[in-house]
Amino acid sequence: MNQDAIFQPFFATMFLTLVVWIYMYGRRLPFIFSSGLDPKQMTPLELARVSPPQVSTPSDNLKNLFELPTVFYAIVLYIYVTRQVDATFVGAAWGFFLFRALHSVVHCTFNFIPLRFVLYVISAAALWFMVLRAALSAWRFVN
């Protein structure tokens, strides 16, 4: 298999982060400009307190995209460097991206928490499958 195939879901996940970042500012800036908040009130804590959900949830989702996806980026680079890219890893990587994207759509829009949680768990399962599979391969190689 072409080792570079693993970078399609890798960059798709980065692009998802960019889209959520743009969406967050598209929600946050109009709120800030129309709210009449004093610049001294613009602390992260105060902004979180006064922001309505349609402003705060995209920000929360952006923070989420710097949690498990960092493990995803690391494992993808490891898989690539060790030349382990195969259809199973690529499929799991696409699964991670797809369910993270769906999680972001739900989180940034109607935010139905039970659905969001299921999407999160599925994406996390794909990621941990990749990590465990790579770790088992490394462990077998060492032993």
Beta strands, then each sheet from edge to edge (+ up, - down):
end
